[in-house]
Every structure is written in C-alpha cells, then in structure tokens.
Amino acid sequence: MTSTAVKTGFDVGFLGTDAGIPVLTESGAADAVELDGSTTIDYTHFSLAMSKVRKFAIWVAWNIDGGEMKALSRTNIPFIKDPRIPAEFQTGDELYRDNRLDRGHLARRADLCWGPKAEAQKANKDSFFFTNITPQMDDFNQSTKEGLWGKLEDAVLADVDVDNLKVSVYGGPVFNADDRVFRGVAIPREFYKAIAFVVNGELRCSAFLLTQNLVLAEALDLDEFRVFQVSVAELEKRTSFTFPAELHAADTAAVQLLDESERPPLGSLDDIKW
C-alpha cells in the first residue's frame, strides 16, 4: 500500500484555548527520529515523536471531536511501517507474529475517525502505521477493570459536560531501563495518558498511568493490569519530555494523589477526579 498519510497533525488550538504538544528533553530530542528537520511527525488528527532506540513512539497527541465521529470499519486496512521514516526505527510484524502480543493502537482508531468522511477515512488508515502501535497483551483493554483504560476518552465525553464535545489526548509508553526484551525488542510495561478538555470555558487535564506487568519466560504470560490517576508532573518524571505549562495549570490532580506505594489503583471510572 502506498503511503497516504496527510500532514495535518495535532491541532494545538483544537479546544479553543492553547494546549500545545510535549517538548522533548535534551536526551529525548537526541533519541528522536527527525522528519524534514522536525521531531514531530504529523498524521491526520494526530502527531507523534519516535524513539530511535526503542523503536516506538515517545509521545502521541491526538484530537477527538465527539460530535463529528464516524463509525468506520477497520477491515482490510493493513498495519504498515511509515515509509517516510527509516524502517530500522520502527517495530513491525516481526515482533507480533505467533505470540500473544497484540498490535495496540496508542491513539485509538475510533478516536481519530471524525470530520468529513474522506478525512475520517484518512485518519482511520493513518492510525494503522506502526509508529502508532505498541505491543500489548491480548485482551489488553478487556482485561483491565473491564476496559477502564480503553474507556477513558469515552468517559470524559459521556460523564463530563465538555464544551463542544472536544477532547485532546496525549499518550504513549513509558520506557523503563529494566523492560524485558522479547525478540530483541524491549517491551514497555507501563503506559500513560493525559486527557485535556474544557468545561465552562476552563481548561482541565487529567493524567493516568497504566502498569502492565509482564512475565516473559518461554511464553508471554499476563500478570496484572493496574490503572492509576496521577499528576502531570509525575508523568514527566517517567518520560523524556515536558508537558505544556497550560496542562500543568489545568491538572485536576496537581497535588500528588498519594505516594506511589500507598495510592490505590482505580477500581472504576467513578474513582476518577475530572
């Protein structure tokens, strides 16, 4: 399939107030793939930065227009490497064949399918580039508290009086030095999301961390999924970038929610502080 990625990218003004993209640290920038002189790589309704060492996205940022969503099929859309980026910096099907690892979207496919039909169809296809994919255990979303991780964006639109039904999301894997290696690839066991939205003209941002404990022996075995609400500042401690100042100011959990060893995981969507 020929690349048809459209360079529209993440819209920083999408919410009607500025919510910018993450800024890579010095080490993060040194590790990031550059395309046309930029470490930000644009697709339809989302942008991302890629790690050359880990061969996964450092961050992905995407816009969701809940009022313009289109129900599109994923049938016959292949997962492919982005031909604009050297293949050596992308992880493809060589990791996923014949095991329990799923090709998991970072920016959810359904989140991106909005706008005029042709634009939604383009976003649908763009979501399948391996730059937007990380390994996740099979039944990943189904296994974690009945899909809590996969329902976070839906929960904002359903449970909060979001202005104009628009949400911007930042997500990606956490790269830990002790991530287990499988087929020569270090498999992330933690993921993060920060969800930005506007309520009554006020910008808010809620941040989350998912810990996916993997036991990698001869087989890939599922140990445990846990989801925590955390502060934006805590996510920065685990990543190689900083969030925009506007998101720090809008953090619904700006005060540390509890020491990591003491705080309970989210039991349901009702536990979330929006």
C-alpha positions in Angstrom: 0.0 0.0 0.0 1.3 3.4 -0.9 1.6 5.9 2.0 -1.3 8.3 2.0 -0.5 10.0 5.3 -1.7 13.6 5.3 0.4 16.1 7.2 -2.4 17.7 9.1 -1.2 16.8 12.6 -2.3 17.6 16.1 -4.2 20.9 16.4 -2.9 22.8 19.5 -5.8 25.2 19.4 -8.4 22.5 18.9 -10.0 23.1 22.4 -10.4 26.8 21.7 -7.5 27.5 24.2 -3.9 26.7 23.7 -2.9 23.2 24.6 0.4 22.6 23.0 2.5 19.5 22.2 5.1 17.9 24.5 8.6 19.4 24.4 11.3 16.8 24.3 14.2 17.0 26.8 17.7 17.2 25.5 18.1 13.4 25.8 14.7 12.8 24.3 15.5 15.1 21.3 18.8 13.3 20.8 16.9 9.9 20.6 14.0 11.2 18.4 13.6 10.5 14.7 13.6 13.6 12.6 11.4 14.1 9.5 12.0 17.2 7.4 14.1 18.6 10.2 11.4 18.2 12.9 11.0 15.6 15.7 7.2 16.0 15.4 5.7 13.7 12.8 2.2 14.5 11.6 -0.7 12.4 10.5 -4.5 13.0 10.2 -5.8 14.3 13.6 -2.6 13.2 15.4 1.1 13.8 15.7 3.9 11.9 17.4 7.6 11.7 18.2 9.5 8.4 17.6 12.4 6.9 19.7 15.3 5.6 17.6 16.5 3.4 20.3 13.2 1.9 21.5 11.5 2.0 18.0 8.2 3.1 19.5 6.5 6.5 19.9 7.8 8.7 22.7 4.5 10.5 22.7 1.4 10.7 20.6 -1.0 13.6 20.7 -4.5 13.4 19.1 -7.7 15.4 18.8 -11.2 14.0 19.3 -14.3 15.7 18.0 -17.0 13.8 19.8 -19.8 15.5 17.8 -18.3 14.5 14.4 -17.4 10.9 15.0 -17.8 8.4 12.1 -18.3 4.7 12.5 -15.8 3.3 10.1 -14.6 -0.3 9.6 -11.1 -1.4 10.1 -11.5 -4.3 7.6 -8.8 -4.6 5.0 -6.6 -1.9 6.5 -3.1 -3.3 6.9 -0.6 -2.4 9.6 2.4 -0.9 7.8 5.6 0.9 8.6 5.6 4.6 7.6 7.7 4.9 4.5 8.7 8.4 5.4 10.7 7.1 8.3 13.6 4.6 8.2 12.3 1.1 8.8 15.2 0.5 11.2 13.5 2.9 13.7 10.1 1.2 13.6 8.9 -2.1 15.1 6.8 -4.1 12.7 5.2 -7.5 12.4 8.4 -9.3 13.1 7.6 -8.7 16.8 3.9 -9.8 16.7 3.9 -13.0 14.7 2.9 -16.2 16.5 2.6 -15.0 20.1 0.1 -13.4 22.5 1.2 -9.8 21.8 -1.3 -7.6 20.1 -0.6 -4.6 17.9 -2.1 -2.0 20.2 -3.0 1.5 18.9 -1.7 4.3 21.1 -4.0 6.9 19.5 -7.2 4.9 19.5 -8.5 4.2 16.0 -12.1 5.2 16.9 -10.9 8.5 18.4 -9.4 9.6 15.1 -12.4 8.8 12.8 -14.2 12.1 12.7 -14.8 15.0 10.4 -15.8 14.9 6.7 -16.0 11.3 5.5 -12.8 11.4 3.4 -10.9 13.0 6.2 -12.2 10.4 8.7 -11.2 7.6 6.3 -7.7 9.0 6.0 -7.4 9.2 9.8 -8.6 5.6 10.0 -5.9 4.4 7.7 -3.2 6.6 9.3 -3.9 5.0 12.7 -2.5 1.7 11.4 1.0 2.9 10.8 3.4 1.0 13.1 4.5 4.4 14.5 1.2 4.5 16.4 1.4 0.9 17.6 2.9 -0.7 20.7 2.8 -4.3 21.9 0.0 -5.0 24.3 -1.1 -8.3 25.8 -4.1 -9.9 24.1 -7.4 -8.7 25.6 -5.4 -5.7 26.9 -8.3 -3.3 27.2 -10.8 -6.1 28.1 -8.6 -7.3 30.9 -8.0 -4.1 32.8 -11.0 -3.4 35.0 -13.5 -4.3 32.3 -11.8 -2.0 29.8 -11.3 1.1 32.0 -8.1 2.1 30.2 -9.8 2.0 26.8 -12.9 3.9 28.1 -11.1 6.9 29.5 -11.8 9.1 26.5 -15.3 7.9 26.2 -15.8 8.6 29.9 -14.8 12.2 29.6 -17.3 12.8 26.7 -20.1 10.8 28.5 -19.7 11.9 32.1 -18.4 15.5 31.9 -20.1 18.5 30.4 -17.3 19.0 27.9 -17.5 22.2 25.9 -18.3 21.4 22.2 -17.5 17.7 22.9 -13.9 18.2 22.0 -11.0 16.4 23.8 -7.2 16.3 23.2 -5.3 13.3 24.4 -1.6 12.7 25.0 -0.4 9.1 25.4 2.4 6.7 24.9 4.6 4.0 26.5 6.9 4.6 29.5 10.5 3.4 28.6 12.0 1.7 31.7 15.6 0.5 31.7 14.5 -2.9 33.0 11.8 -3.6 30.5 12.0 -7.2 29.4 13.4 -8.0 26.0 11.5 -10.2 23.6 12.7 -11.0 20.1 15.3 -8.2 20.5 12.7 -5.6 21.5 12.3 -4.1 24.9 8.5 -4.4 25.7 7.0 -1.4 27.6 5.1 -2.5 30.6 3.7 1.0 31.5 1.7 3.4 29.5 0.4 6.9 30.2 -2.5 9.2 29.1 -3.2 12.8 29.7 -6.7 14.0 28.7 -7.3 17.7 28.1 -10.8 19.2 27.8 -12.7 22.4 28.5 -15.6 22.8 30.9 -17.4 26.1 31.2 -14.5 27.8 29.4 -11.9 26.3 31.8 -9.2 24.0 30.6 -8.8 20.8 32.6 -6.3 17.9 32.3 -6.5 14.5 33.9 -3.5 12.2 33.8 -3.3 8.4 34.1 -0.7 5.7 34.3 -1.3 2.0 33.4 1.2 -0.6 34.7 1.2 -3.8 32.6 3.3 -6.3 34.5 4.6 -8.9 32.0 6.2 -12.2 32.9 8.3 -13.1 29.9 9.6 -16.6 30.2 9.2 -19.1 27.3 5.7 -17.7 26.9 4.2 -14.3 27.4 2.0 -14.5 30.5 -0.3 -11.9 31.7 0.4 -10.9 35.3 -1.7 -7.9 36.3 -3.0 -4.6 35.0 -3.4 -1.6 37.2 -4.6 1.9 36.3 -3.8 5.0 38.5 -4.7 8.6 38.3 -1.5 10.6 38.7 -0.4 14.2 38.3 1.0 15.6 35.0 4.3 16.3 36.8 4.6 12.6 37.8 4.2 11.5 34.1 7.1 13.9 33.3 9.3 12.1 35.7 8.8 8.9 33.7 9.2 10.3 30.2 11.7 12.2 28.2 9.6 15.3 27.6 7.7 18.0 29.4 4.0 18.9 29.1 3.0 22.4 28.1 2.6 24.8 31.1 -1.1 25.2 30.3 -1.7 21.5 31.0 0.2 21.7 34.3 -2.0 24.6 35.4 -5.1 22.7 34.3 -4.1 19.4 36.2 -7.1 18.0 38.1 -4.6 16.1 40.3 -2.0 18.8 40.6 -1.4 17.8 44.2 0.3 14.4 44.4 -2.5 12.0 45.0 -0.5 9.7 47.3 2.9 8.1 47.4 3.1 5.5 44.7 3.3 2.7 47.2 0.2 3.9 49.0 -2.3 5.0 46.4 -4.9 2.5 45.3 -5.5 1.7 41.6 -8.7 2.9 40.0 -11.5 0.4 40.6 -13.9 2.1 38.2 -14.5 5.2 36.2 -16.3 6.6 39.2 -13.0 6.9 41.0 -11.6 9.4 38.6 -11.2 13.1 39.5 -12.2 15.0 36.4 
